[in-house]
Amino acid sequence: MGKEKFSRSKPHCNIGTIGHVDHGKTSLTAAITKVLAETGGATFPACD
């Protein structure tokens, strides 16, 4: 049995962050994901 072909039907955007410790990289990434989730472009996972 072969693998199913992966359908690339959704647009993807890779984001890389570079910065010093405690300069808000995680907060920025979470904010971008939250905005995308509100517009239907992503899912926002709980980080508890």
MIROZA-928417 format. One record per residue (C-alpha): residue in one letter; x, y, z; residue number from 1. Coordinates in Angstrom, 3 decimals, always signed. Example, Ala and Ser with C-alpha at 12.3 -4.5 7.8 and 13.67 -1.06 7.14 Angstrom:
BEGIN
a_+12.300_-4.500_+7.800_1
s_+13.670_-1.060_+7.140_2
***
This chain:
BEGIN
m_+0.000_+0.000_+0.000_1
g_+1.326_+3.389_-0.970_2
k_+0.829_+6.649_+0.822_3
e_-1.952_+8.963_-0.255_4
k_-0.863_+12.036_-2.181_5
f_-0.740_+15.143_+0.022_6
s_-3.151_+17.821_-1.184_7
r_-1.621_+21.305_-0.997_8
s_-4.918_+23.156_-1.205_9
k_-4.351_+25.664_+1.625_10
p_-1.798_+28.476_+1.409_11
h_+1.109_+28.198_+3.825_12
c_+3.287_+30.895_+5.303_13
n_+6.358_+30.077_+7.360_14
i_+7.355_+32.759_+9.839_15
g_+10.735_+32.858_+11.530_16
t_+11.515_+35.077_+14.493_17
i_+14.938_+36.175_+15.604_18
g_+15.522_+38.108_+18.782_19
h_+17.042_+38.191_+22.215_20
v_+15.592_+36.360_+25.207_21
d_+12.450_+38.000_+26.672_22
h_+11.854_+40.340_+23.733_23
g_+8.363_+39.055_+22.902_24
k_+8.926_+36.519_+20.112_25
t_+6.394_+34.042_+21.514_26
s_+3.870_+36.795_+22.250_27
l_+4.175_+38.129_+18.702_28
t_+3.727_+34.675_+17.181_29
a_+0.693_+33.999_+19.414_30
a_-0.853_+37.341_+18.424_31
i_-0.386_+36.618_+14.706_32
t_-1.961_+33.173_+15.141_33
k_-4.895_+34.627_+17.108_34
v_-5.632_+37.220_+14.404_35
l_-5.453_+34.542_+11.711_36
a_-7.791_+32.320_+13.760_37
e_-10.347_+35.122_+14.028_38
t_-10.357_+35.518_+10.244_39
g_-10.546_+31.761_+9.643_40
g_-6.965_+31.340_+8.458_41
a_-5.674_+29.264_+11.375_42
t_-6.607_+27.413_+14.531_43
f_-5.602_+28.885_+17.874_44
p_-4.430_+26.169_+20.291_45
a_-4.666_+26.721_+24.033_46
c_-1.216_+27.072_+25.597_47
d_-2.163_+26.250_+29.176_48
***
